[in-house]
């Protein structure tokens, strides 16, 4: 099990965007984590004095973000753990399906599995559940690792092939 402190050490996210509370299991090719949804989260602050029940639904984009953070923990594990000077970038997603809404008080269990790894790119698949009920299915999400210095806006390297400007230059 990876505790909250361990999750925080492995991911660059911080409040309010660190959306994994703890890891239950982390194998060589799969991981299971928990996200407890609470009414204290900042996205609920916007609700007016008499919100409808549907207004309390957890934002689907944050449910996907929480799942991808779980996959990111597995990606870091596959890459040897810790900070290796590379930035993890999430790319394409396919076959994403939402099965039911999530509400405050729900504890979401995310499952992510390695589907394929090619060089510095990995593809994950998985699902999320609340109890025995499926809430999210993900057919595939692509993660690529890139050297941090290549993504640093202060880095000035060769001209960008599409824009012609130097990296870090404002257009």
C-alpha positions as CSV (number, residue, x, y, z in Angstrom):
1,X,0.0,0.0,0.0
2,X,1.1,3.5,-0.8
3,X,-0.1,6.1,1.8
4,X,-1.2,9.7,1.1
5,X,2.4,10.9,1.8
6,X,3.7,8.4,-0.7
7,X,1.2,9.4,-3.3
8,X,2.2,13.1,-2.8
9,X,5.9,12.2,-3.1
10,X,5.3,10.4,-6.5
11,X,3.0,12.9,-8.2
12,X,3.6,16.7,-8.7
13,X,-0.1,17.5,-8.0
14,X,-1.1,19.5,-4.9
15,X,-4.3,20.8,-3.4
16,X,-6.9,21.0,-4.8
17,X,-5.8,18.8,-7.8
18,X,-4.2,15.8,-6.0
19,X,-7.1,13.4,-6.5
20,X,-5.8,10.1,-5.2
21,X,-6.0,9.5,-1.5
22,X,-4.1,6.2,-1.2
23,X,-3.0,3.2,-3.2
24,X,-4.3,-0.2,-2.1
25,X,-2.2,-2.4,-4.3
26,X,0.6,-1.7,-6.9
27,X,1.8,-4.7,-8.9
28,X,4.2,-4.9,-11.9
29,X,1.4,-4.2,-14.4
30,X,-1.6,-3.0,-12.4
31,X,-2.6,-0.7,-9.6
32,X,-5.7,0.0,-7.4
33,X,-6.3,3.3,-5.6
34,X,-9.0,5.1,-3.6
35,X,-10.5,8.6,-4.0
36,X,-13.0,9.6,-1.3
37,X,-15.3,12.3,-2.6
38,X,-16.3,14.8,0.0
39,X,-18.5,17.9,0.2
40,X,-15.5,19.9,1.4
41,X,-13.9,19.9,-2.1
42,X,-13.6,23.3,-3.7
43,X,-15.8,22.4,-6.8
44,X,-18.8,22.3,-4.4
45,X,-18.2,25.9,-3.1
46,X,-20.0,27.3,-6.2
47,X,-23.3,25.7,-5.3
48,X,-26.1,28.2,-4.3
49,X,-28.3,28.1,-1.2
50,X,-30.7,25.4,-2.6
51,X,-28.8,23.1,-5.0
52,X,-30.6,20.2,-6.6
53,X,-29.4,16.7,-5.9
54,X,-27.9,16.5,-9.4
55,X,-25.7,19.5,-8.7
56,X,-23.8,17.4,-6.2
57,X,-22.5,15.1,-8.9
58,X,-18.7,14.9,-8.9
59,X,-17.4,16.5,-12.2
60,X,-16.7,13.8,-14.7
61,X,-13.5,15.5,-15.8
62,X,-12.2,15.2,-12.3
63,X,-13.2,11.5,-12.1
64,X,-11.0,11.0,-15.3
65,X,-8.2,13.1,-13.7
66,X,-8.3,11.0,-10.6
67,X,-8.1,7.8,-12.6
68,X,-5.2,9.2,-14.7
69,X,-3.3,10.1,-11.6
70,X,-3.7,6.5,-10.6
71,X,-2.3,5.4,-13.9
72,X,0.5,8.0,-13.5
73,X,1.5,6.3,-10.2
74,X,1.8,3.0,-12.1
75,X,3.7,4.8,-14.9
76,X,6.2,6.2,-12.4
77,X,6.5,2.7,-10.8
78,X,7.2,1.2,-14.3
79,X,9.8,4.0,-14.9
80,X,11.7,3.2,-11.7
81,X,9.8,5.5,-9.3
82,X,10.8,9.0,-8.1
83,X,11.9,11.9,-10.2
84,X,14.0,10.9,-13.1
85,X,14.1,14.3,-14.8
86,X,11.3,13.4,-17.2
87,X,7.8,14.8,-17.3
88,X,4.8,12.5,-17.7
89,X,2.4,13.7,-20.4
90,X,-1.1,12.2,-20.9
91,X,-2.1,12.1,-24.5
92,X,-5.1,10.5,-26.2
93,X,-8.0,8.7,-24.5
94,X,-10.4,6.3,-26.2
95,X,-13.4,4.3,-25.3
96,X,-14.2,6.4,-22.2
97,X,-17.6,5.6,-20.8
98,X,-19.4,6.9,-17.7
99,X,-21.8,4.5,-16.1
100,X,-23.2,6.4,-13.1
101,X,-22.6,9.7,-11.3
102,X,-20.4,9.9,-8.2
103,X,-21.6,12.0,-5.2
104,X,-20.1,13.2,-1.9
105,X,-19.7,10.3,0.5
106,X,-18.8,7.9,-2.3
107,X,-15.4,6.1,-2.2
108,X,-14.2,5.5,-5.7
109,X,-11.8,2.6,-6.3
110,X,-9.7,3.1,-9.5
111,X,-8.1,0.1,-11.3
112,X,-5.5,0.8,-14.0
113,X,-3.7,-1.9,-15.9
114,X,-0.7,-1.7,-18.3
115,X,-2.0,-2.5,-21.8
116,X,1.3,-1.9,-23.7
117,X,4.7,-0.2,-23.3
118,X,6.8,1.0,-26.2
119,X,10.0,2.8,-25.4
120,X,9.0,5.9,-23.4
121,X,5.3,5.6,-24.1
122,X,2.8,3.4,-22.2
123,X,-0.8,2.7,-22.7
124,X,-3.2,2.0,-19.8
125,X,-6.7,0.7,-19.6
126,X,-9.0,0.3,-16.6
127,X,-12.1,1.2,-14.7
128,X,-13.5,2.8,-11.6
129,X,-16.2,1.6,-9.2
130,X,-18.1,2.7,-6.2
131,X,-18.7,-0.5,-4.2
132,X,-19.9,-3.1,-6.8
133,X,-21.2,-0.5,-9.2
134,X,-19.1,0.6,-12.2
135,X,-18.8,4.4,-12.7
136,X,-16.1,4.7,-15.4
137,X,-14.5,2.5,-18.0
138,X,-11.4,3.6,-19.9
139,X,-10.4,1.6,-23.0
140,X,-7.0,3.3,-23.4
141,X,-5.0,6.3,-22.3
142,X,-1.6,7.0,-23.6
143,X,1.2,8.4,-21.4
144,X,4.6,9.6,-22.8
145,X,7.7,10.5,-20.8
146,X,9.7,13.4,-22.2
147,X,12.9,15.0,-20.8
148,X,11.9,18.0,-18.6
149,X,14.4,20.4,-20.2
150,X,12.8,19.9,-23.6
151,X,9.5,21.1,-22.1
152,X,10.9,24.0,-20.1
153,X,9.7,27.3,-21.5
154,X,13.0,29.0,-20.6
155,X,14.9,26.5,-22.8
156,X,15.9,28.0,-26.1
157,X,16.8,25.4,-28.6
158,X,16.3,24.9,-32.3
159,X,13.4,26.6,-34.0
160,X,10.0,24.9,-33.7
161,X,9.3,23.0,-37.0
162,X,5.7,24.4,-37.3
163,X,6.1,28.0,-36.0
164,X,9.7,28.8,-36.8
165,X,10.1,30.4,-33.4
166,X,12.6,29.5,-30.8
167,X,11.4,27.3,-27.9
168,X,10.3,29.7,-25.1
169,X,9.8,32.6,-27.5
170,X,6.4,34.2,-27.3
171,X,4.6,34.6,-30.7
